Amino acid sequence: MEVDEVFARFRDIKHGIRARKRSTSVHFGEHKSGFKGAGYDIVGVEQWRPGQPLKDVAWALSLRTFPEKLYKIERMEPKELRTLVVCDLSYSTLFQISQESNKALLMLDLLGNIGLTRANVRDPVGLLGYSDRIEMYLRPKLGTSQVFYMAQQIFEKMKLEREFPTRRTAHLKVALDFMIARLKMRYSVIVLTDLVDLVNDPDAIDFKVLSTLASKHDMMVLILDDPEEFRVKSRLGYIRISDMETGKQTVISARKAGAIRRRIEESRESLQYKLKYQAGIDSVVLTPENHIEALPKFLISRTAR
């Protein structure tokens, strides 16, 4: 696949986003954030207490009860929510079995869906690519051109990896340490990874650190999966399999491929359970076949709570 084809898929996604009418405001996509301030939308009224700023006092409401009681109005302040898409650019993610269906192409599709949707509501979108090191970092910016540029950077990385394979492994801890050090404001963090590093070694990540990061930001994990990696045409004979992270090769009976696949799925489900109940992070497994339907259902289920 060429970069022009990737951009064509992005344009299809972009054209699929429609508005009911033209906006007359620069901030046409404004939505409420989790931050309270001197905005326009009233959340509630409560009694003012000594020690709180006097500028918060609603004097018009406090005239009848002054000086015994003072009241303040709590407001919800509209703000932009910065979005950071964290992409696993290790060899296991960039490796492709099929030209039409693979995890790398799935990653680009998700980047287009999420990035263009966030750009459409005027949220700045940025990119953090990692393997066993930080591969690239693009600060969040407004506009759909930023999303196309992000996709081009990932595509060029994929092309370079095919020509000159480095077989870099994934270490999610590298990305977590970077975000803890750099992200001072609240972000919406969306991690795109196949979790191969954690399936191989569940102790490779400190869930306390992950929980601390998730408490400061809105985090979700979209797990990339390609069933074609363990699909064999015949159950007879032997096949050679390779661990994409370590490069270790093993010869197994063809009929055992299904059992290995099931063990990986069980380990992944265990990781998802830990992400949910030890770190408070929602996750979902997406494949090239189901992501169009599964992703909207996942996002709706999060907002419904």
C-alpha positions as protocol buffer text, in pm:
chain_id: "A"
residue {
  index: 1
  type: MET
  ca { x: 0 y: 0 z: 0 }
}
residue {
  index: 2
  type: GLU
  ca { x: 124 y: 350 z: -90 }
}
residue {
  index: 3
  type: VAL
  ca { x: 81 y: 668 z: 109 }
}
residue {
  index: 4
  type: ASP
  ca { x: -169 y: 799 z: -149 }
}
residue {
  index: 5
  type: GLU
  ca { x: -394 y: 501 z: -73 }
}
residue {
  index: 6
  type: VAL
  ca { x: -369 y: 570 z: 300 }
}
residue {
  index: 7
  type: PHE
  ca { x: -466 y: 935 z: 246 }
}
residue {
  index: 8
  type: ALA
  ca { x: -756 y: 823 z: 25 }
}
residue {
  index: 9
  type: ARG
  ca { x: -888 y: 613 z: 317 }
}
residue {
  index: 10
  type: PHE
  ca { x: -851 y: 918 z: 542 }
}
residue {
  index: 11
  type: ARG
  ca { x: -1045 y: 1136 z: 299 }
}
residue {
  index: 12
  type: ASP
  ca { x: -1328 y: 882 z: 300 }
}
residue {
  index: 13
  type: ILE
  ca { x: -1337 y: 903 z: 680 }
}
residue {
  index: 14
  type: LYS
  ca { x: -1321 y: 1284 z: 672 }
}
residue {
  index: 15
  type: HIS
  ca { x: -1603 y: 1310 z: 420 }
}
residue {
  index: 16
  type: GLY
  ca { x: -1813 y: 1081 z: 636 }
}
residue {
  index: 17
  type: ILE
  ca { x: -1824 y: 1345 z: 913 }
}
residue {
  index: 18
  type: ARG
  ca { x: -2119 y: 1575 z: 852 }
}
residue {
  index: 19
  type: ALA
  ca { x: -2267 y: 1874 z: 1036 }
}
residue {
  index: 20
  type: ARG
  ca { x: -2637 y: 1961 z: 1032 }
}
residue {
  index: 21
  type: LYS
  ca { x: -2568 y: 2326 z: 954 }
}
residue {
  index: 22
  type: ARG
  ca { x: -2279 y: 2566 z: 906 }
}
residue {
  index: 23
  type: SER
  ca { x: -2120 y: 2708 z: 1217 }
}
residue {
  index: 24
  type: THR
  ca { x: -2114 y: 3081 z: 1285 }
}
residue {
  index: 25
  type: SER
  ca { x: -1854 y: 3046 z: 1562 }
}
residue {
  index: 26
  type: VAL
  ca { x: -1481 y: 2984 z: 1550 }
}
residue {
  index: 27
  type: HIS
  ca { x: -1522 y: 2736 z: 1836 }
}
residue {
  index: 28
  type: PHE
  ca { x: -1799 y: 2540 z: 1664 }
}
residue {
  index: 29
  type: GLY
  ca { x: -1689 y: 2210 z: 1813 }
}
residue {
  index: 30
  type: GLU
  ca { x: -1663 y: 2327 z: 2173 }
}
residue {
  index: 31
  type: HIS
  ca { x: -1756 y: 2074 z: 2438 }
}
residue {
  index: 32
  type: LYS
  ca { x: -1734 y: 2060 z: 2817 }
}
residue {
  index: 33
  type: SER
  ca { x: -1417 y: 1943 z: 2984 }
}
residue {
  index: 34
  type: GLY
  ca { x: -1363 y: 1812 z: 3335 }
}
residue {
  index: 35
  type: PHE
  ca { x: -1223 y: 2149 z: 3447 }
}
residue {
  index: 36
  type: LYS
  ca { x: -1433 y: 2399 z: 3644 }
}
residue {
  index: 37
  type: GLY
  ca { x: -1382 y: 2771 z: 3603 }
}
residue {
  index: 38
  type: ALA
  ca { x: -1549 y: 3100 z: 3518 }
}
residue {
  index: 39
  type: GLY
  ca { x: -1733 y: 2965 z: 3219 }
}
residue {
  index: 40
  type: TYR
  ca { x: -2090 y: 3016 z: 3105 }
}
residue {
  index: 41
  type: ASP
  ca { x: -2268 y: 2696 z: 3207 }
}
residue {
  index: 42
  type: ILE
  ca { x: -2393 y: 2685 z: 3568 }
}
residue {
  index: 43
  type: VAL
  ca { x: -2337 y: 2352 z: 3742 }
}
residue {
  index: 44
  type: GLY
  ca { x: -2479 y: 2443 z: 4084 }
}
residue {
  index: 45
  type: VAL
  ca { x: -2501 y: 2689 z: 4373 }
}
residue {
  index: 46
  type: GLU
  ca { x: -2339 y: 2630 z: 4711 }
}
residue {
  index: 47
  type: GLN
  ca { x: -2251 y: 2828 z: 5022 }
}
residue {
  index: 48
  type: TRP
  ca { x: -1927 y: 3025 z: 5019 }
}
residue {
  index: 49
  type: ARG
  ca { x: -1685 y: 2931 z: 5297 }
}
residue {
  index: 50
  type: PRO
  ca { x: -1410 y: 3141 z: 5456 }
}
residue {
  index: 51
  type: GLY
  ca { x: -1079 y: 3088 z: 5280 }
}
residue {
  index: 52
  type: GLN
  ca { x: -1231 y: 3054 z: 4935 }
}
residue {
  index: 53
  type: PRO
  ca { x: -1165 y: 3334 z: 4680 }
}
residue {
  index: 54
  type: LEU
  ca { x: -1396 y: 3633 z: 4713 }
}
residue {
  index: 55
  type: LYS
  ca { x: -1417 y: 3660 z: 4335 }
}
residue {
  index: 56
  type: ASP
  ca { x: -1631 y: 3345 z: 4336 }
}
residue {
  index: 57
  type: VAL
  ca { x: -1904 y: 3504 z: 4550 }
}
residue {
  index: 58
  type: ALA
  ca { x: -2234 y: 3563 z: 4368 }
}
residue {
  index: 59
  type: TRP
  ca { x: -2325 y: 3896 z: 4531 }
}
residue {
  index: 60
  type: ALA
  ca { x: -2664 y: 3918 z: 4363 }
}
residue {
  index: 61
  type: LEU
  ca { x: -2768 y: 3591 z: 4528 }
}
residue {
  index: 62
  type: SER
  ca { x: -2613 y: 3683 z: 4863 }
}
residue {
  index: 63
  type: LEU
  ca { x: -2790 y: 4021 z: 4918 }
}
residue {
  index: 64
  type: ARG
  ca { x: -3074 y: 3881 z: 5130 }
}
residue {
  index: 65
  type: THR
  ca { x: -2852 y: 3663 z: 5351 }
}
residue {
  index: 66
  type: PHE
  ca { x: -2550 y: 3897 z: 5380 }
}
residue {
  index: 67
  type: PRO
  ca { x: -2349 y: 3893 z: 5603 }
}
residue {
  index: 68
  type: GLU
  ca { x: -2454 y: 3564 z: 5767 }
}
residue {
  index: 69
  type: LYS
  ca { x: -2435 y: 3361 z: 5447 }
}
residue {
  index: 70
  type: LEU
  ca { x: -2268 y: 3410 z: 5114 }
}
residue {
  index: 71
  type: TYR
  ca { x: -2324 y: 3196 z: 4804 }
}
residue {
  index: 72
  type: LYS
  ca { x: -2116 y: 3114 z: 4502 }
}
residue {
  index: 73
  type: ILE
  ca { x: -2208 y: 2977 z: 4161 }
}
residue {
  index: 74
  type: GLU
  ca { x: -2012 y: 2681 z: 4035 }
}
residue {
  index: 75
  type: ARG
  ca { x: -1965 y: 2685 z: 3658 }
}
residue {
  index: 76
  type: MET
  ca { x: -1839 y: 2444 z: 3395 }
}
residue {
  index: 77
  type: GLU
  ca { x: -1574 y: 2602 z: 3175 }
}
residue {
  index: 78
  type: PRO
  ca { x: -1553 y: 2492 z: 2809 }
}
residue {
  index: 79
  type: LYS
  ca { x: -1195 y: 2408 z: 2716 }
}
residue {
  index: 80
  type: GLU
  ca { x: -1010 y: 2220 z: 2448 }
}
residue {
  index: 81
  type: LEU
  ca { x: -912 y: 1867 z: 2547 }
}
residue {
  index: 82
  type: ARG
  ca { x: -572 y: 1778 z: 2408 }
}
residue {
  index: 83
  type: THR
  ca { x: -558 y: 1432 z: 2253 }
}
residue {
  index: 84
  type: LEU
  ca { x: -239 y: 1224 z: 2237 }
}
residue {
  index: 85
  type: VAL
  ca { x: -241 y: 908 z: 2025 }
}
residue {
  index: 86
  type: VAL
  ca { x: 30 y: 671 z: 2153 }
}
residue {
  index: 87
  type: CYS
  ca { x: 133 y: 424 z: 1881 }
}
residue {
  index: 88
  type: ASP
  ca { x: 332 y: 104 z: 1930 }
}
residue {
  index: 89
  type: LEU
  ca { x: 587 y: 113 z: 1645 }
}
residue {
  index: 90
  type: SER
  ca { x: 770 y: -208 z: 1736 }
}
residue {
  index: 91
  type: TYR
  ca { x: 841 y: -483 z: 1484 }
}
residue {
  index: 92
  type: SER
  ca { x: 542 y: -696 z: 1594 }
}
residue {
  index: 93
  type: THR
  ca { x: 300 y: -414 z: 1510 }
}
residue {
  index: 94
  type: LEU
  ca { x: 459 y: -309 z: 1180 }
}
residue {
  index: 95
  type: PHE
  ca { x: 495 y: -670 z: 1058 }
}
residue {
  index: 96
  type: GLN
  ca { x: 229 y: -764 z: 803 }
}
residue {
  index: 97
  type: ILE
  ca { x: 95 y: -1100 z: 690 }
}
residue {
  index: 98
  type: SER
  ca { x: -138 y: -960 z: 424 }
}
residue {
  index: 99
  type: GLN
  ca { x: -133 y: -638 z: 221 }
}
residue {
  index: 100
  type: GLU
  ca { x: -509 y: -593 z: 264 }
}
residue {
  index: 101
  type: SER
  ca { x: -540 y: -679 z: 634 }
}
residue {
  index: 102
  type: ASN
  ca { x: -271 y: -623 z: 897 }
}
residue {
  index: 103
  type: LYS
  ca { x: -212 y: -448 z: 1230 }
}
residue {
  index: 104
  type: ALA
  ca { x: -18 y: -159 z: 1076 }
}
residue {
  index: 105
  type: LEU
  ca { x: -303 y: -74 z: 840 }
}
residue {
  index: 106
  type: LEU
  ca { x: -549 y: -115 z: 1129 }
}
residue {
  index: 107
  type: MET
  ca { x: -343 y: 135 z: 1328 }
}
residue {
  index: 108
  type: LEU
  ca { x: -362 y: 389 z: 1044 }
}
residue {
  index: 109
  type: ASP
  ca { x: -739 y: 340 z: 1013 }
}
residue {
  index: 110
  type: LEU
  ca { x: -787 y: 397 z: 1387 }
}
residue {
  index: 111
  type: LEU
  ca { x: -558 y: 700 z: 1374 }
}
residue {
  index: 112
  type: GLY
  ca { x: -773 y: 842 z: 1094 }
}
residue {
  index: 113
  type: ASN
  ca { x: -1104 y: 772 z: 1271 }
}
residue {
  index: 114
  type: ILE
  ca { x: -997 y: 908 z: 1608 }
}
residue {
  index: 115
  type: GLY
  ca { x: -774 y: 1190 z: 1486 }
}
residue {
  index: 116
  type: LEU
  ca { x: -1016 y: 1334 z: 1232 }
}
residue {
  index: 117
  type: THR
  ca { x: -1309 y: 1308 z: 1474 }
}
residue {
  index: 118
  type: ARG
  ca { x: -1117 y: 1496 z: 1743 }
}
residue {
  index: 119
  type: ALA
  ca { x: -992 y: 1750 z: 1490 }
}
residue {
  index: 120
  type: ASN
  ca { x: -1353 y: 1800 z: 1376 }
}
residue {
  index: 121
  type: VAL
  ca { x: -1450 y: 1918 z: 1727 }
}
residue {
  index: 122
  type: ARG
  ca { x: -1140 y: 2141 z: 1734 }
}
residue {
  index: 123
  type: ASP
  ca { x: -940 y: 1938 z: 1983 }
}
residue {
  index: 124
  type: PRO
  ca { x: -560 y: 1951 z: 1930 }
}
residue {
  index: 125
  type: VAL
  ca { x: -423 y: 1607 z: 1830 }
}
residue {
  index: 126
  type: GLY
  ca { x: -67 y: 1483 z: 1881 }
}
residue {
  index: 127
  type: LEU
  ca { x: 132 y: 1164 z: 1831 }
}
residue {
  index: 128
  type: LEU
  ca { x: 375 y: 966 z: 2046 }
}
residue {
  index: 129
  type: GLY
  ca { x: 545 y: 670 z: 1874 }
}
residue {
  index: 130
  type: TYR
  ca { x: 749 y: 424 z: 2078 }
}
residue {
  index: 131
  type: SER
  ca { x: 927 y: 89 z: 2063 }
}
residue {
  index: 132
  type: ASP
  ca { x: 1213 y: 26 z: 2306 }
}
residue {
  index: 133
  type: ARG
  ca { x: 1274 y: 400 z: 2270 }
}
residue {
  index: 134
  type: ILE
  ca { x: 1075 y: 710 z: 2176 }
}
residue {
  index: 135
  type: GLU
  ca { x: 1053 y: 696 z: 1796 }
}
residue {
  index: 136
  type: MET
  ca { x: 869 y: 1025 z: 1740 }
}
residue {
  index: 137
  type: TYR
  ca { x: 675 y: 1291 z: 1924 }
}
residue {
  index: 138
  type: LEU
  ca { x: 446 y: 1547 z: 1762 }
}
residue {
  index: 139
  type: ARG
  ca { x: 294 y: 1809 z: 1990 }
}
residue {
  index: 140
  type: PRO
  ca { x: -86 y: 1839 z: 1973 }
}
residue {
  index: 141
  type: LYS
  ca { x: -205 y: 2085 z: 1709 }
}
residue {
  index: 142
  type: LEU
  ca { x: -538 y: 2187 z: 1562 }
}
residue {
  index: 143
  type: GLY
  ca { x: -657 y: 2091 z: 1215 }
}
residue {
  index: 144
  type: THR
  ca { x: -699 y: 1787 z: 995 }
}
residue {
  index: 145
  type: SER
  ca { x: -362 y: 1852 z: 828 }
}
residue {
  index: 146
  type: GLN
  ca { x: -198 y: 1750 z: 1156 }
}
residue {
  index: 147
  type: VAL
  ca { x: -367 y: 1408 z: 1138 }
}
residue {
  index: 148
  type: PHE
  ca { x: -254 y: 1356 z: 777 }
}
residue {
  index: 149
  type: TYR
  ca { x: 100 y: 1451 z: 875 }
}
residue {
  index: 150
  type: MET
  ca { x: 92 y: 1202 z: 1165 }
}
residue {
  index: 151
  type: ALA
  ca { x: -20 y: 925 z: 929 }
}
residue {
  index: 152
  type: GLN
  ca { x: 257 y: 1012 z: 683 }
}
residue {
  index: 153
  type: GLN
  ca { x: 519 y: 987 z: 959 }
}
residue {
  index: 154
  type: ILE
  ca { x: 397 y: 641 z: 1060 }
}
residue {
  index: 155
  type: PHE
  ca { x: 377 y: 528 z: 696 }
}
residue {
  index: 156
  type: GLU
  ca { x: 737 y: 637 z: 634 }
}
residue {
  index: 157
  type: LYS
  ca { x: 843 y: 450 z: 947 }
}
residue {
  index: 158
  type: MET
  ca { x: 669 y: 135 z: 816 }
}
residue {
  index: 159
  type: LYS
  ca { x: 834 y: 171 z: 475 }
}
residue {
  index: 160
  type: LEU
  ca { x: 1178 y: 215 z: 632 }
}
residue {
  index: 161
  type: GLU
  ca { x: 1122 y: -86 z: 858 }
}
residue {
  index: 162
  type: ARG
  ca { x: 1038 y: -307 z: 559 }
}
residue {
  index: 163
  type: GLU
  ca { x: 1354 y: -198 z: 372 }
}
residue {
  index: 164
  type: PHE
  ca { x: 1589 y: -201 z: 673 }
}
residue {
  index: 165
  type: PRO
  ca { x: 1438 y: -419 z: 949 }
}
residue {
  index: 166
  type: THR
  ca { x: 1556 y: -325 z: 1299 }
}
residue {
  index: 167
  type: ARG
  ca { x: 1331 y: -569 z: 1488 }
}
residue {
  index: 168
  type: ARG
  ca { x: 1289 y: -327 z: 1776 }
}
residue {
  index: 169
  type: THR
  ca { x: 1084 y: -463 z: 2063 }
}
residue {
  index: 170
  type: ALA
  ca { x: 808 y: -277 z: 2245 }
}
residue {
  index: 171
  type: HIS
  ca { x: 840 y: -142 z: 2599 }
}
residue {
  index: 172
  type: LEU
  ca { x: 526 y: 38 z: 2710 }
}
residue {
  index: 173
  type: LYS
  ca { x: 716 y: 161 z: 3016 }
}
residue {
  index: 174
  type: VAL
  ca { x: 922 y: 387 z: 2787 }
}
residue {
  index: 175
  type: ALA
  ca { x: 606 y: 566 z: 2671 }
}
residue {
  index: 176
  type: LEU
  ca { x: 466 y: 587 z: 3025 }
}
residue {
  index: 177
  type: ASP
  ca { x: 784 y: 744 z: 3163 }
}
residue {
  index: 178
  type: PHE
  ca { x: 783 y: 998 z: 2879 }
}
residue {
  index: 179
  type: MET
  ca { x: 421 y: 1096 z: 2945 }
}
residue {
  index: 180
  type: ILE
  ca { x: 472 y: 1128 z: 3321 }
}
residue {
  index: 181
  type: ALA
  ca { x: 762 y: 1365 z: 3259 }
}
residue {
  index: 182
  type: ARG
  ca { x: 608 y: 1571 z: 2976 }
}
residue {
  index: 183
  type: LEU
  ca { x: 229 y: 1584 z: 3017 }
}
residue {
  index: 184
  type: LYS
  ca { x: 152 y: 1855 z: 3272 }
}
residue {
  index: 185
  type: MET
  ca { x: -204 y: 1937 z: 3159 }
}
residue {
  index: 186
  type: ARG
  ca { x: -493 y: 1693 z: 3136 }
}
residue {
  index: 187
  type: TYR
  ca { x: -491 y: 1487 z: 2814 }
}
residue {
  index: 188
  type: SER
  ca { x: -705 y: 1228 z: 2644 }
}
residue {
  index: 189
  type: VAL
  ca { x: -450 y: 947 z: 2591 }
}
residue {
  index: 190
  type: ILE
  ca { x: -533 y: 673 z: 2340 }
}
residue {
  index: 191
  type: VAL
  ca { x: -283 y: 386 z: 2325 }
}
residue {
  index: 192
  type: LEU
  ca { x: -270 y: 173 z: 2007 }
}
residue {
  index: 193
  type: THR
  ca { x: -71 y: -146 z: 2073 }
}
residue {
  index: 194
  type: ASP
  ca { x: -82 y: -523 z: 2032 }
}
residue {
  index: 195
  type: LEU
  ca { x: 38 y: -575 z: 2394 }
}
residue {
  index: 196
  type: VAL
  ca { x: 283 y: -844 z: 2280 }
}
residue {
  index: 197
  type: ASP
  ca { x: 546 y: -722 z: 2526 }
}
residue {
  index: 198
  type: LEU
  ca { x: 308 y: -756 z: 2822 }
}
residue {
  index: 199
  type: VAL
  ca { x: 169 y: -1090 z: 2704 }
}
residue {
  index: 200
  type: ASN
  ca { x: 525 y: -1225 z: 2699 }
}
residue {
  index: 201
  type: ASP
  ca { x: 613 y: -1063 z: 3034 }
}
residue {
  index: 202
  type: PRO
  ca { x: 317 y: -940 z: 3244 }
}
residue {
  index: 203
  type: ASP
  ca { x: 557 y: -806 z: 3510 }
}
residue {
  index: 204
  type: ALA
  ca { x: 725 y: -570 z: 3260 }
}
residue {
  index: 205
  type: ILE
  ca { x: 501 y: -284 z: 3370 }
}
residue {
  index: 206
  type: ASP
  ca { x: 433 y: -124 z: 3708 }
}
residue {
  index: 207
  type: PHE
  ca { x: 55 y: -98 z: 3744 }
}
residue {
  index: 208
  type: LYS
  ca { x: 94 y: 159 z: 4024 }
}
residue {
  index: 209
  type: VAL
  ca { x: 270 y: 393 z: 3781 }
}
residue {
  index: 210
  type: LEU
  ca { x: 5 y: 321 z: 3519 }
}
residue {
  index: 211
  type: SER
  ca { x: -271 y: 391 z: 3773 }
}
residue {
  index: 212
  type: THR
  ca { x: -110 y: 722 z: 3868 }
}
residue {
  index: 213
  type: LEU
  ca { x: -98 y: 829 z: 3503 }
}
residue {
  index: 214
  type: ALA
  ca { x: -457 y: 718 z: 3442 }
}
residue {
  index: 215
  type: SER
  ca { x: -578 y: 923 z: 3741 }
}
residue {
  index: 216
  type: LYS
  ca { x: -443 y: 1241 z: 3579 }
}
residue {
  index: 217
  type: HIS
  ca { x: -554 y: 1172 z: 3222 }
}
residue {
  index: 218
  type: ASP
  ca { x: -841 y: 1005 z: 3040 }
}
residue {
  index: 219
  type: MET
  ca { x: -670 y: 687 z: 2915 }
}
residue {
  index: 220
  type: MET
  ca { x: -790 y: 401 z: 2699 }
}
residue {
  index: 221
  type: VAL
  ca { x: -609 y: 113 z: 2528 }
}
residue {
  index: 222
  type: LEU
  ca { x: -707 y: -9 z: 2181 }
}
residue {
  index: 223
  type: ILE
  ca { x: -550 y: -354 z: 2136 }
}
residue {
  index: 224
  type: LEU
  ca { x: -453 y: -436 z: 1777 }
}
residue {
  index: 225
  type: ASP
  ca { x: -510 y: -797 z: 1673 }
}
residue {
  index: 226
  type: ASP
  ca { x: -462 y: -985 z: 1346 }
}
residue {
  index: 227
  type: PRO
  ca { x: -617 y: -1335 z: 1348 }
}
residue {
  index: 228
  type: GLU
  ca { x: -430 y: -1412 z: 1025 }
}
residue {
  index: 229
  type: GLU
  ca { x: -106 y: -1449 z: 1224 }
}
residue {
  index: 230
  type: PHE
  ca { x: -219 y: -1790 z: 1358 }
}
residue {
  index: 231
  type: ARG
  ca { x: -438 y: -1903 z: 1070 }
}
residue {
  index: 232
  type: VAL
  ca { x: -295 y: -2210 z: 892 }
}
residue {
  index: 233
  type: LYS
  ca { x: -438 y: -2372 z: 580 }
}
residue {
  index: 234
  type: SER
  ca { x: -381 y: -2730 z: 694 }
}
residue {
  index: 235
  type: ARG
  ca { x: -363 y: -2905 z: 1030 }
}
residue {
  index: 236
  type: LEU
  ca { x: -114 y: -3156 z: 890 }
}
residue {
  index: 237
  type: GLY
  ca { x: 265 y: -3132 z: 915 }
}
residue {
  index: 238
  type: TYR
  ca { x: 482 y: -2880 z: 1099 }
}
residue {
  index: 239
  type: ILE
  ca { x: 521 y: -2503 z: 1078 }
}
residue {
  index: 240
  type: ARG
  ca { x: 788 y: -2262 z: 1193 }
}
residue {
  index: 241
  type: ILE
  ca { x: 669 y: -1973 z: 1408 }
}
residue {
  index: 242
  type: SER
  ca { x: 864 y: -1668 z: 1520 }
}
residue {
  index: 243
  type: ASP
  ca { x: 818 y: -1438 z: 1819 }
}
residue {
  index: 244
  type: MET
  ca { x: 801 y: -1092 z: 1663 }
}
residue {
  index: 245
  type: GLU
  ca { x: 942 y: -925 z: 1975 }
}
residue {
  index: 246
  type: THR
  ca { x: 1233 y: -1156 z: 2053 }
}
residue {
  index: 247
  type: GLY
  ca { x: 1294 y: -1313 z: 1710 }
}
residue {
  index: 248
  type: LYS
  ca { x: 1302 y: -1660 z: 1867 }
}
residue {
  index: 249
  type: GLN
  ca { x: 1183 y: -1930 z: 1624 }
}
residue {
  index: 250
  type: THR
  ca { x: 1008 y: -2256 z: 1712 }
}
residue {
  index: 251
  type: VAL
  ca { x: 887 y: -2550 z: 1505 }
}
residue {
  index: 252
  type: ILE
  ca { x: 545 y: -2676 z: 1613 }
}
residue {
  index: 253
  type: SER
  ca { x: 280 y: -2915 z: 1488 }
}
residue {
  index: 254
  type: ALA
  ca { x: 29 y: -2733 z: 1266 }
}
residue {
  index: 255
  type: ARG
  ca { x: -262 y: -2855 z: 1476 }
}
residue {
  index: 256
  type: LYS
  ca { x: -121 y: -2677 z: 1784 }
}
residue {
  index: 257
  type: ALA
  ca { x: -146 y: -2331 z: 1628 }
}
residue {
  index: 258
  type: GLY
  ca { x: -503 y: -2291 z: 1753 }
}
residue {
  index: 259
  type: ALA
  ca { x: -403 y: -2383 z: 2110 }
}
residue {
  index: 260
  type: ILE
  ca { x: -123 y: -2124 z: 2108 }
}
residue {
  index: 261
  type: ARG
  ca { x: -368 y: -1863 z: 1982 }
}
residue {
  index: 262
  type: ARG
  ca { x: -610 y: -1945 z: 2267 }
}
residue {
  index: 263
  type: ARG
  ca { x: -334 y: -1913 z: 2528 }
}
residue {
  index: 264
  type: ILE
  ca { x: -244 y: -1568 z: 2391 }
}
residue {
  index: 265
  type: GLU
  ca { x: -610 y: -1464 z: 2407 }
}
residue {
  index: 266
  type: GLU
  ca { x: -635 y: -1584 z: 2770 }
}
residue {
  index: 267
  type: SER
  ca { x: -322 y: -1390 z: 2868 }
}
residue {
  index: 268
  type: ARG
  ca { x: -458 y: -1083 z: 2693 }
}
residue {
  index: 269
  type: GLU
  ca { x: -791 y: -1109 z: 2876 }
}
residue {
  index: 270
  type: SER
  ca { x: -601 y: -1130 z: 3204 }
}
residue {
  index: 271
  type: LEU
  ca { x: -411 y: -812 z: 3113 }
}
residue {
  index: 272
  type: GLN
  ca { x: -735 y: -635 z: 3024 }
}
residue {
  index: 273
  type: TYR
  ca { x: -876 y: -731 z: 3365 }
}
residue {
  index: 274
  type: LYS
  ca { x: -570 y: -582 z: 3539 }
}
residue {
  index: 275
  type: LEU
  ca { x: -589 y: -267 z: 3329 }
}
residue {
  index: 276
  type: LYS
  ca { x: -952 y: -221 z: 3428 }
}
residue {
  index: 277
  type: TYR
  ca { x: -944 y: -304 z: 3798 }
}
residue {
  index: 278
  type: GLN
  ca { x: -586 y: -216 z: 3897 }
}
residue {
  index: 279
  type: ALA
  ca { x: -536 y: 96 z: 3684 }
}
residue {
  index: 280
  type: GLY
  ca { x: -891 y: 203 z: 3590 }
}
residue {
  index: 281
  type: ILE
  ca { x: -818 y: 190 z: 3216 }
}
residue {
  index: 282
  type: ASP
  ca { x: -1076 y: 63 z: 2965 }
}
residue {
  index: 283
  type: SER
  ca { x: -954 y: -150 z: 2675 }
}
residue {
  index: 284
  type: VAL
  ca { x: -1094 y: -330 z: 2373 }
}
residue {
  index: 285
  type: VAL
  ca { x: -953 y: -577 z: 2118 }
}
residue {
  index: 286
  type: LEU
  ca { x: -989 y: -459 z: 1758 }
}
residue {
  index: 287
  type: THR
  ca { x: -924 y: -650 z: 1437 }
}
residue {
  index: 288
  type: PRO
  ca { x: -925 y: -539 z: 1071 }
}
residue {
  index: 289
  type: GLU
  ca { x: -1266 y: -710 z: 1036 }
}
residue {
  index: 290
  type: ASN
  ca { x: -1451 y: -582 z: 1345 }
}
residue {
  index: 291
  type: HIS
  ca { x: -1308 y: -237 z: 1427 }
}
residue {
  index: 292
  type: ILE
  ca { x: -1568 y: -39 z: 1231 }
}
residue {
  index: 293
  type: GLU
  ca { x: -1846 y: -174 z: 1454 }
}
residue {
  index: 294
  type: ALA
  ca { x: -1653 y: -249 z: 1775 }
}
residue {
  index: 295
  type: LEU
  ca { x: -1486 y: 91 z: 1823 }
}
residue {
  index: 296
  type: PRO
  ca { x: -1809 y: 302 z: 1829 }
}
residue {
  index: 297
  type: LYS
  ca { x: -1971 y: 54 z: 2071 }
}
residue {
  index: 298
  type: PHE
  ca { x: -1668 y: 75 z: 2300 }
}
residue {
  index: 299
  type: LEU
  ca { x: -1665 y: 455 z: 2299 }
}
residue {
  index: 300
  type: ILE
  ca { x: -2041 y: 476 z: 2360 }
}
residue {
  index: 301
  type: SER
  ca { x: -2013 y: 233 z: 2653 }
}
residue {
  index: 302
  type: ARG
  ca { x: -1750 y: 460 z: 2813 }
}
residue {
  index: 303
  type: THR
  ca { x: -1961 y: 776 z: 2782 }
}
residue {
  index: 304
  type: ALA
  ca { x: -2273 y: 597 z: 2908 }
}
residue {
  index: 305
  type: ARG
  ca { x: -2124 y: 548 z: 3257 }
}
